[in-house]
Amino acid sequence: DFKIDASYLSPHVNFTERLQEATKMYMVPLLMSEPFYVMLSTKAKDRIRKIDVVKPSVSIDKPIGIYTFDVKEDHIEPSVDAE
């Protein structure tokens, strides 16, 4: 049997929960971490803005940028399937 050490996942899970809660504080529908942002394509990065730099937890000393993708729901066009 394979077991996952929960102490390895804990800081990442905690930071993800904090990002989710921070959407209310920053009044945005979506936040993403800098490690996620750097994996995006250049085209995707053009539509994303940096909001802040935060210290994720006591166990992680390096500050991490947080980013948002500004979604304007009233400007989203429904997709049309070309069949």
PyMOL CGO cylinders between C-alpha atoms (Angstrom):
from pymol import cmd
from pymol.cgo import CYLINDER

trace = [
    CYLINDER, 0.00, 0.00, 0.00, 1.10, 3.53, -0.77, 0.3, 1, 1, 1, 1, 1, 1,
    CYLINDER, 1.10, 3.53, -0.77, 0.53, 6.21, 1.82, 0.3, 1, 1, 1, 1, 1, 1,
    CYLINDER, 0.53, 6.21, 1.82, 0.84, 9.95, 1.45, 0.3, 1, 1, 1, 1, 1, 1,
    CYLINDER, 0.84, 9.95, 1.45, 2.55, 11.91, 4.19, 0.3, 1, 1, 1, 1, 1, 1,
    CYLINDER, 2.55, 11.91, 4.19, -0.04, 14.56, 5.09, 0.3, 1, 1, 1, 1, 1, 1,
    CYLINDER, -0.04, 14.56, 5.09, 2.65, 16.90, 6.45, 0.3, 1, 1, 1, 1, 1, 1,
    CYLINDER, 2.65, 16.90, 6.45, 3.94, 17.26, 2.86, 0.3, 1, 1, 1, 1, 1, 1,
    CYLINDER, 3.94, 17.26, 2.86, 0.53, 18.32, 1.54, 0.3, 1, 1, 1, 1, 1, 1,
    CYLINDER, 0.53, 18.32, 1.54, -0.54, 20.46, 4.49, 0.3, 1, 1, 1, 1, 1, 1,
    CYLINDER, -0.54, 20.46, 4.49, 1.24, 23.75, 3.61, 0.3, 1, 1, 1, 1, 1, 1,
    CYLINDER, 1.24, 23.75, 3.61, -0.09, 23.60, 0.05, 0.3, 1, 1, 1, 1, 1, 1,
    CYLINDER, -0.09, 23.60, 0.05, -3.62, 22.77, 1.13, 0.3, 1, 1, 1, 1, 1, 1,
    CYLINDER, -3.62, 22.77, 1.13, -3.55, 25.57, 3.70, 0.3, 1, 1, 1, 1, 1, 1,
    CYLINDER, -3.55, 25.57, 3.70, -2.30, 28.08, 1.14, 0.3, 1, 1, 1, 1, 1, 1,
    CYLINDER, -2.30, 28.08, 1.14, -5.01, 27.02, -1.31, 0.3, 1, 1, 1, 1, 1, 1,
    CYLINDER, -5.01, 27.02, -1.31, -7.65, 27.55, 1.36, 0.3, 1, 1, 1, 1, 1, 1,
    CYLINDER, -7.65, 27.55, 1.36, -6.20, 30.98, 2.12, 0.3, 1, 1, 1, 1, 1, 1,
    CYLINDER, -6.20, 30.98, 2.12, -6.30, 31.90, -1.58, 0.3, 1, 1, 1, 1, 1, 1,
    CYLINDER, -6.30, 31.90, -1.58, -9.94, 30.90, -1.75, 0.3, 1, 1, 1, 1, 1, 1,
    CYLINDER, -9.94, 30.90, -1.75, -10.77, 33.03, 1.29, 0.3, 1, 1, 1, 1, 1, 1,
    CYLINDER, -10.77, 33.03, 1.29, -8.74, 35.95, -0.10, 0.3, 1, 1, 1, 1, 1, 1,
    CYLINDER, -8.74, 35.95, -0.10, -11.04, 36.21, -3.12, 0.3, 1, 1, 1, 1, 1, 1,
    CYLINDER, -11.04, 36.21, -3.12, -13.52, 37.91, -0.78, 0.3, 1, 1, 1, 1, 1, 1,
    CYLINDER, -13.52, 37.91, -0.78, -10.94, 40.36, 0.54, 0.3, 1, 1, 1, 1, 1, 1,
    CYLINDER, -10.94, 40.36, 0.54, -9.68, 41.29, -2.95, 0.3, 1, 1, 1, 1, 1, 1,
    CYLINDER, -9.68, 41.29, -2.95, -13.25, 41.15, -4.36, 0.3, 1, 1, 1, 1, 1, 1,
    CYLINDER, -13.25, 41.15, -4.36, -12.28, 38.96, -7.31, 0.3, 1, 1, 1, 1, 1, 1,
    CYLINDER, -12.28, 38.96, -7.31, -13.80, 35.64, -8.41, 0.3, 1, 1, 1, 1, 1, 1,
    CYLINDER, -13.80, 35.64, -8.41, -10.49, 33.87, -8.95, 0.3, 1, 1, 1, 1, 1, 1,
    CYLINDER, -10.49, 33.87, -8.95, -7.00, 33.96, -7.46, 0.3, 1, 1, 1, 1, 1, 1,
    CYLINDER, -7.00, 33.96, -7.46, -3.97, 31.95, -8.49, 0.3, 1, 1, 1, 1, 1, 1,
    CYLINDER, -3.97, 31.95, -8.49, -0.51, 31.52, -7.05, 0.3, 1, 1, 1, 1, 1, 1,
    CYLINDER, -0.51, 31.52, -7.05, 2.71, 32.58, -8.74, 0.3, 1, 1, 1, 1, 1, 1,
    CYLINDER, 2.71, 32.58, -8.74, 3.87, 28.97, -9.24, 0.3, 1, 1, 1, 1, 1, 1,
    CYLINDER, 3.87, 28.97, -9.24, 0.65, 28.34, -11.18, 0.3, 1, 1, 1, 1, 1, 1,
    CYLINDER, 0.65, 28.34, -11.18, 0.97, 31.64, -13.09, 0.3, 1, 1, 1, 1, 1, 1,
    CYLINDER, 0.97, 31.64, -13.09, 4.47, 30.85, -14.36, 0.3, 1, 1, 1, 1, 1, 1,
    CYLINDER, 4.47, 30.85, -14.36, 3.19, 27.63, -15.98, 0.3, 1, 1, 1, 1, 1, 1,
    CYLINDER, 3.19, 27.63, -15.98, 0.67, 29.52, -18.14, 0.3, 1, 1, 1, 1, 1, 1,
    CYLINDER, 0.67, 29.52, -18.14, 1.18, 30.39, -21.79, 0.3, 1, 1, 1, 1, 1, 1,
    CYLINDER, 1.18, 30.39, -21.79, 2.21, 33.91, -22.77, 0.3, 1, 1, 1, 1, 1, 1,
    CYLINDER, 2.21, 33.91, -22.77, -1.23, 34.46, -24.27, 0.3, 1, 1, 1, 1, 1, 1,
    CYLINDER, -1.23, 34.46, -24.27, -2.91, 33.51, -20.99, 0.3, 1, 1, 1, 1, 1, 1,
    CYLINDER, -2.91, 33.51, -20.99, -0.53, 35.71, -18.98, 0.3, 1, 1, 1, 1, 1, 1,
    CYLINDER, -0.53, 35.71, -18.98, -1.58, 38.73, -21.07, 0.3, 1, 1, 1, 1, 1, 1,
    CYLINDER, -1.58, 38.73, -21.07, -5.05, 38.53, -19.47, 0.3, 1, 1, 1, 1, 1, 1,
    CYLINDER, -5.05, 38.53, -19.47, -3.89, 38.12, -15.87, 0.3, 1, 1, 1, 1, 1, 1,
    CYLINDER, -3.89, 38.12, -15.87, -2.82, 40.78, -13.41, 0.3, 1, 1, 1, 1, 1, 1,
    CYLINDER, -2.82, 40.78, -13.41, -0.73, 40.59, -10.27, 0.3, 1, 1, 1, 1, 1, 1,
    CYLINDER, -0.73, 40.59, -10.27, -2.63, 41.69, -7.17, 0.3, 1, 1, 1, 1, 1, 1,
    CYLINDER, -2.63, 41.69, -7.17, -0.25, 41.28, -4.26, 0.3, 1, 1, 1, 1, 1, 1,
    CYLINDER, -0.25, 41.28, -4.26, 2.74, 39.45, -2.81, 0.3, 1, 1, 1, 1, 1, 1,
    CYLINDER, 2.74, 39.45, -2.81, 2.09, 37.37, 0.30, 0.3, 1, 1, 1, 1, 1, 1,
    CYLINDER, 2.09, 37.37, 0.30, 3.93, 35.07, 2.65, 0.3, 1, 1, 1, 1, 1, 1,
    CYLINDER, 3.93, 35.07, 2.65, 2.09, 31.74, 2.28, 0.3, 1, 1, 1, 1, 1, 1,
    CYLINDER, 2.09, 31.74, 2.28, 2.77, 30.35, 5.76, 0.3, 1, 1, 1, 1, 1, 1,
    CYLINDER, 2.77, 30.35, 5.76, 5.15, 30.29, 8.68, 0.3, 1, 1, 1, 1, 1, 1,
    CYLINDER, 5.15, 30.29, 8.68, 6.93, 27.27, 7.19, 0.3, 1, 1, 1, 1, 1, 1,
    CYLINDER, 6.93, 27.27, 7.19, 7.46, 28.95, 3.79, 0.3, 1, 1, 1, 1, 1, 1,
    CYLINDER, 7.46, 28.95, 3.79, 9.69, 32.03, 4.01, 0.3, 1, 1, 1, 1, 1, 1,
    CYLINDER, 9.69, 32.03, 4.01, 9.67, 33.05, 0.34, 0.3, 1, 1, 1, 1, 1, 1,
    CYLINDER, 9.67, 33.05, 0.34, 6.89, 35.53, -0.56, 0.3, 1, 1, 1, 1, 1, 1,
    CYLINDER, 6.89, 35.53, -0.56, 4.62, 34.40, -3.41, 0.3, 1, 1, 1, 1, 1, 1,
    CYLINDER, 4.62, 34.40, -3.41, 2.76, 36.61, -5.86, 0.3, 1, 1, 1, 1, 1, 1,
    CYLINDER, 2.76, 36.61, -5.86, -0.97, 36.20, -6.24, 0.3, 1, 1, 1, 1, 1, 1,
    CYLINDER, -0.97, 36.20, -6.24, -2.74, 36.89, -9.51, 0.3, 1, 1, 1, 1, 1, 1,
    CYLINDER, -2.74, 36.89, -9.51, -6.26, 37.20, -10.85, 0.3, 1, 1, 1, 1, 1, 1,
    CYLINDER, -6.26, 37.20, -10.85, -8.00, 36.77, -14.17, 0.3, 1, 1, 1, 1, 1, 1,
    CYLINDER, -8.00, 36.77, -14.17, -10.63, 39.46, -14.49, 0.3, 1, 1, 1, 1, 1, 1,
    CYLINDER, -10.63, 39.46, -14.49, -13.74, 37.73, -15.72, 0.3, 1, 1, 1, 1, 1, 1,
    CYLINDER, -13.74, 37.73, -15.72, -16.58, 39.96, -16.81, 0.3, 1, 1, 1, 1, 1, 1,
    CYLINDER, -16.58, 39.96, -16.81, -19.48, 37.57, -16.73, 0.3, 1, 1, 1, 1, 1, 1,
    CYLINDER, -19.48, 37.57, -16.73, -21.78, 39.91, -18.64, 0.3, 1, 1, 1, 1, 1, 1,
    CYLINDER, -21.78, 39.91, -18.64, -19.32, 39.90, -21.56, 0.3, 1, 1, 1, 1, 1, 1,
    CYLINDER, -19.32, 39.90, -21.56, -19.01, 36.13, -21.86, 0.3, 1, 1, 1, 1, 1, 1,
    CYLINDER, -19.01, 36.13, -21.86, -20.51, 34.80, -25.07, 0.3, 1, 1, 1, 1, 1, 1,
    CYLINDER, -20.51, 34.80, -25.07, -21.96, 31.31, -24.99, 0.3, 1, 1, 1, 1, 1, 1,
    CYLINDER, -21.96, 31.31, -24.99, -19.96, 28.91, -27.11, 0.3, 1, 1, 1, 1, 1, 1,
    CYLINDER, -19.96, 28.91, -27.11, -21.59, 27.57, -30.23, 0.3, 1, 1, 1, 1, 1, 1,
    CYLINDER, -21.59, 27.57, -30.23, -20.76, 24.00, -31.20, 0.3, 1, 1, 1, 1, 1, 1,
    CYLINDER, -20.76, 24.00, -31.20, -19.99, 23.76, -34.90, 0.3, 1, 1, 1, 1, 1, 1,
    CYLINDER, -19.99, 23.76, -34.90, -21.60, 20.53, -35.97, 0.3, 1, 1, 1, 1, 1, 1,
]
cmd.load_cgo(trace, "trace")
